Amino acid sequence: MFSGFSIYAVYASLLGILFALYLASWILKQPQGNKRMIEISEAIQEGAMAYLTRQYKTIAVVGIIIAVLLFFGLGWITTLGFIIGAVFSALCGYVGMTVSVKSNLRVCEAAKKGLPAALALAFKGGSVTGLMCVSLGLLGVAGMYILFRDPTYLIGLGFGGSLISVFARLGGGIYTKSADVGADLVGKVEAGIPEDDPRNPAVIADNVGDNVGDCAGMAADLFETYAITAIGAMLLGQIFFPGNEHYVVYPLVLGAIAIIASIIGVFFVRMSQGGEIMSALYKGLFAAAIISLIGFYPATTYFFGTPQYFYAAIVGVAVTLIIVFLTDYYTSTRYKPVKTIAKASESGHATNIISGLSVGMEASVSPAIAIVAGIVLSYLIGGIYGVGIASMAMLSMTGIVVAIDSYGPITDNAGGIAEMAELPPEIRNITDPLDAVGNTTKAVTKGYAIGSAGLAAIVLFSSYTQEITRFRGEALSFNIEDPWVLAGLLIGGALPFLFSSLAMGAVGRAANEVVNEVRRQFREITGIMEGKARPEYGRCVDIVTKRAIKEMMLPGLIPVVVPILVGFLLGAKALGGMLMGVIITGLFLAVMLTAGGGAWDNAKKYIEDGNFGGKGSFAHAAAVTGDTVGDPAKDTAGPAINPMIKVVNIVALLIVSYVAMIVR
Amino acid sequence: MFSGFSIYAVYASLLGILFALYLASWILKQPQGNKRMIEISEAIQEGAMAYLTRQYKTIAVVGIIIAVLLFFGLGWITTLGFIIGAVFSALCGYVGMTVSVKSNLRVCEAAKKGLPAALALAFKGGSVTGLMCVSLGLLGVAGMYILFRDPTYLIGLGFGGSLISVFARLGGGIYTKSADVGADLVGKVEAGIPEDDPRNPAVIADNVGDNVGDCAGMAADLFETYAITAIGAMLLGQIFFPGNEHYVVYPLVLGAIAIIASIIGVFFVRMSQGGEIMSALYKGLFAAAIISLIGFYPATTYFFGTPQYFYAAIVGVAVTLIIVFLTDYYTSTRYKPVKTIAKASESGHATNIISGLSVGMEASVSPAIAIVAGIVLSYLIGGIYGVGIASMAMLSMTGIVVAIDSYGPITDNAGGIAEMAELPPEIRNITDPLDAVGNTTKAVTKGYAIGSAGLAAIVLFSSYTQEITRFRGEALSFNIEDPWVLAGLLIGGALPFLFSSLAMGAVGRAANEVVNEVRRQFREITGIMEGKARPEYGRCVDIVTKRAIKEMMLPGLIPVVVPILVGFLLGAKALGGMLMGVIITGLFLAVMLTAGGGAWDNAKKYIEDGNFGGKGSFAHAAAVTGDTVGDPAKDTAGPAINPMIKVVNIVALLIVSYVAMIVR
């Protein structure tokens, strides 16, 4: 009887999608500004769409090959799930990007009316993406469950989502950061022209990048994070309480309630003239969290007759809030870490970098402790299933968290359009503080996603061991003193480092090409600096498009290929160790890169606000270096680690029937 | 009867010490150069000795408190071991530093006769340190074993050694790098005067730093690495083969053979005019490795009647060589990674940093794979005891590896003296290439030390679980899916990040003070730039001395306090997880920091050799930034992670009787 509840999850998803469409149509009705703004926006749209199409086509080739392998190896339902997951994840990316490119010039126009109006519009844009992510996630998971009544089949869906998002994060991240770094290095550092100056030949590529990386890549990533967490919690319900569907359906119900809570939360984000931006956003987050919890309580007692798992859900929501606050602390211009980096910039480039690395490393510690506390508490409350429920409750906040994140790149782009359209500086003075808070909220989402990976890891690992037991007919012990397990832990631990190295290196190489191209245009196109000749924007767009597609392949395939090699060559124990190893180093490295990058970016903003000499000072030059280093860290390597970990875990679950008997 | 063999280890140690003393007396007989050189050298000696005395006094306070606690908690033998370990480790640091400050000006003088003569002298200096490290290590371990006949008592000795070396690495590292960074930032970057220019007020502090950090800190560290590995292997012998002393004494015999092989190896380091420096050093390493293996074979068959464990020893020696080659590849000016960083410097500071981070992350991967292969192979050969023998064989190379390392800072200082004494540039042209190879060999030793920690981790963890079993009367399972174990893994994983963040931040803060002081002197002392007035060197020495002592305390206490907290609050399972967690992230982070730093340093050297524009070019400025960032990474945070991991492991072993019953 309880399985019937999964249909409510479908209803909630459809409600979320409808509300997102309503918001989108409202946005489209807002004024677009003058002709020049529309022109620029169209150029960005065109570049973004061209890139995304090309990226998806390339991934489709990989996807089709994998789908064929899945079909013959694991049957048609898993393959169908894979396709649904891949398509939905791609769709989330597409929606996120489209909303962003349609909103940015309207936000620019709204900024003429002041900060609250600009925030309201940008946040509505972000809400479309956020609600689409969770709604499509829940729709896919609940829909497939209603059709096939076995969460095991959903693993394919998770795989499709993760695979798309690892490529989307990588491709989008390499695109956006090579354009950004290339534009900054020649434009800001060498030629001394401001960011987003229309004289910079890489400026369109840079703005396109924000959309394909921060919007499309992020949305695809959060879709998969959400979907995988839900699937993991459902799997645990089936494993630990076989025959009792309550436990399988309960996570879906939590998801459904949270979608409604997130819709309500959107209305709470409102800012009075002169108020603080971050507090306005916090209001929405708090509202969504509290309303979710209010809904979770009766649902839990109705399902189980006891509020036990409700307490696990509280833990999950609490971990979300704690990670949000911690990331805010480490990356916001209001607190000590960012000010320390800004201060260190006074003694030069190197001290800025040292300080930023130190802040990044420190920032990785406390979220891990919060996750440890979350795991231990939710385990004490409800065993491994309790951990699964805490993860699901944590991820149920995805809608509002993504909304808070996505408004950032929209305002960033709005600022870019203002600069390129040569609007008065007042507009930029509105979009800049919005963008600074956006840097923090972007870091927040990444910390949130990777933090949830910490909880999801134990959930997915549990599924892995249970599957091993099922296929072997007996349990296999994953003792850390077993050399095979340790070998797996170390190989797994190596993956995030290898992966990040490749991603950062790719940005370096691609940025170098952009630098050379921009230098060439400055040299060869006469009148470019006086604003008399127009740069060839298309050349830079072409370069980064080609590079991003090419460079994403190798790192993107690592999490698919390595688990297969380890599983078949070293066996099931090493593969298990690897699943844990990848999360242990991945968690810290990802937070270090994303929070450190956010802090560097905002240290620059803090200096630009007139501290330590302001724009054009020696400290500012050093801060620009830090910002540039932080770019590939926070927008390419760091955020791609989360889907990478998931792909490793899911590939292990998919090959478990083949490797379960391989024990060295 | 076989226990009698441990006396041969004592004889070999004494032989090693005698040979080291002979080399030292030979060095002292070499010409010292002109009056100015002697003056400068004396200033460096004075500063170094003053710092080391102060550092040791501070550590002594901590040491005495811990000794008292040990005495009441674990009895007098463990306390005695702790004191011996601490004193021997401090002695190694003292010897390493003294040899260095006595050799540097003599190397400077010898450089007048050419590269081979300078290398010969510098390498002899390094050999004194190397042989003292292993000889004191083996003497302490074998001596205490002969007295008390139980390797369990030796844990105290390991603790004493590790505690001293974590503080020595931190204090020395903070000292050397804050002086170095401070001197470079104002001198090289702002004032445009060369490195080691006598007009720079921080130049003496910088040169003192090389001695207290690279020499004293490194020697103390390698002493403890050697001692702990030997103790770990002996413990495994006792645990797995109770009542059979062969297995306990065998590691000591390997150590004894390797000391003799290392003495012979020293004679193989010889360079013809026009030959390659690195190949000359490799000759010594190969000779020592081959002679050791030739000695290991009959010893093994004599002990066990079968060569089984000989094969494990081959694995250990092979891992050493592989790690040496890999580090050489990633940090030497001869190969692609360093050239890539140099090339990236052409587009500026930021791309230099991105490229260096990418190289560092990549460099951490392959040594880990080598260690995994080493663990798996030696385990297949001889179980966990086989892993212990592989570790011991690996560490038996310490004497020659440290010799190859320590020659580097000696030549670095020799170059500094040449610059300060205003000797003709030919001298600098001799010391500079020696120093460049020294950057690689320094990185090699760090990679070697941390790599051995990877093997030692499984050995120490095994001892931990066996002790748990002994106290509980039953085994405890450390399954990675157990939330308490996972909690421990994550907390352990956080430690290297927290520790490195504090260490890097400390350097940033101290360097900032140096920058301000140097700027003040440039501003206030008239005639300083024209060389007419002398800078107040002592002020900078004072600043870094105070800062280093103050800043080393917090990170130094972390590995002592956190395991105690975790053990008593979260229990034995979490503590076990923590031991593995700390090695998993620590291994990668340490190699990333040390290899990345070495690569940055040599990328700068590569540019200075006339590539990409050479000295004074835009690329060079960017490379100086990279070098400066690499400084605290490779000489403060990175190398301190190895003893930090050991302290965590040993504290766990020491408190095991109290926490064994705490299981949540």
Interface residues (C-beta under 8 A of the other chain):
Chain A: V181 D184 L185 V189 E190 A344 S347 G348 H349 A350 T351 I353 I354 S355 L357 S358 V359 G360 M361 E362 S364 V365 A368 I369 I371 V372 I375 V376 Y379 I384 V387 G454 A457 I458 F461 S462 T465 S477 F478 N479 I480 E481 P483 W484 V485 L486 A487 L489 L490 I491 G493 A494 F497 L498 S500 S501 L502 M504 G505 V507 G508 A511 N512 V515 L570 G576 G577 M580 G581 I584 T585 L587 F588 M592 V624 T625 T628 V629 P632 A633
Chain B: V181 D184 L185 V189 E190 A344 S347 G348 H349 A350 T351 I353 I354 S355 L357 S358 V359 G360 M361 E362 S364 V365 A368 I369 I371 V372 I375 V376 Y379 I384 V387 G454 A457 I458 F461 S462 T465 S477 F478 N479 I480 E481 P483 W484 V485 L486 A487 L489 L490 I491 G493 A494 F497 L498 S500 S501 L502 M504 G505 V507 G508 A511 N512 V515 L570 G576 G577 M580 G581 I584 T585 L587 F588 M592 V624 T625 T628 V629 P632 A633
